[in-house]
Amino acid sequence: MRVFLAAFAVVFGWFTAVSASDGEITLKRTGEANWIASYCFDEPVDAFKFTRPMTGDMRQKYWQVGDAAFELTYEPNGRETTATIQRTDGAAFRCVSLTMQTYTNRPEKNYFAFSTFSDGGASLYTGYLTGIVHRVDEWFDADLRAKYVPLEGSRVFTRDPSRLTQQFVYYGKQDVLERDGAVAVIDPAVPAAAREIILDTIPEVNAQMGTLFGVKKAPRYMIFMAAGELLTFDGYTHKGGTMERQVLFTLKGPDVIKVANGDPTRYAKLSAHEIIHLWQYAAWETLGNDRPWMHEGSADALSYELMRRIGHYDAIKYGEAWETAEKRCVSMLERSSVHEGPSTGNFGIVYQCGATINHLVGGLLDADDWGRGLWKFWGEMAAWSAVERSGPQSEDLFFKTLAKLGVVEEKQAAIRAFLETKSSDPAAALQTLKEQLGLLNGAV
């Protein structure tokens, strides 16, 4: 199995040469809902801290240390927690094991820890298992080799099978399928309409984004589609998550089938949004680290424009998409400003108001076709030098691009004020912004 994976990774360019590291982790699936993460460090350490914060009770209730000589302690980080593993007597150690149970609750503004497949497979997100080690009175990033061990008769499929890096790892029996622009592991329960439109949308989005960003050839992406809770989940959710060259779609609830058959363009838009994130990461890496509306709002905005460009939205549906974004932005703006949304539990505002701001910027640049103006803006964003694009403050780059394109300071200031202000009358606030930008009677 490892031979197959190494060969497969080399062929598709995912193999990373083994380099010096701090130790090794073995991530073994021991049962359908049971896992063991065994850490062994090359040098003794005093503690290992899981640095990615997590909402919910996954670490507290679904993780256990395999040895009574160790303990897990928890540290609040706002509404989230981090965790540290160490010996109860404070002594240094080399190896420790952690047992885990499959946890499929939807986290707030974060990745699913596990996404189950209807045939017993599972996708595991490794980011919750990465961290830092403490030794000689200092903390160090833990760069670990990795072994991913599936159940007997199953396979592992991931971007880098040799390292513990943030990625999705599939454990299961499904074949890996090749499609134009992607290789995929697809749950057999995924509705055919959703599956086909997602896979068909990927090459179309790649072609459009390649033209926009001036890239001739896009990398092949790894697509995971999990639908293990279509019948057991009380409710309905479809969520996409992206890592470098990877996209995970997690579909839950019986209404997924109704949506897929009734309006498959929703999955085309979802697919476009996630693929846009991969292009964003490749171009900027830090886009939105300062302000999430920069990556989520722009991905939504560009996905609406892409749906029009590749023929999934006609003029009516395209206009309705922008009207819906505006209405949702208004409904959320009374709870918080756009900037404060993530810290106040109003995270959806970064999508809806972020998309709306992008739309208005498109109108500033092309009064006759706001989508064409939006396309022009992001072409200029991507045209900055690598040094400019790599800076941490993507919102500053946003306004720098507006200035480059001739948008006067007064109009930039109006957008900044809108981003920073919570409003008791959000509909009036949005109307005022349009007046200040001179966009009351423009075309979409």
Secondary structure, DSSP 8 states (H G I E B T S, - for coil): -HHHHHHHHHHHT--------SEEEEEEEEETTEEEEEEEEEEEESEEEEEEEE-SSHHHHHEEESSTTEEEEEEEETTEEEEEEEETT---EEEEEEEEE------TTS--SEEE-TTS-EEEEGGGG-EEEEETTEEEE--EEEEEE--TT-EEE-S-TTB--S-EEEEES---EEETTEEEEE-TTS-HHHHHHHHHHHHHHHHHHHHHHT-S----EEEEEEEEETTTSSS-EEEEEEETTEEEEEEESTHHHHHHHH-THHHHHHHHHHHHHHHHHHHTSSTTSS-THHHHHHHHHHHHHHHHHTTSS-HHHHHHHHHHHHHHHHHHHTT--TTTTGGGT-TTHHHHHHHHHHHHHHHHH-SS-HHHHHHHHHHHHHHS-HHHHTSS-HHHHHHHHHHHTT--HHHHHHHHHHHH---SSHHHHHHHHHHHHT-TT---
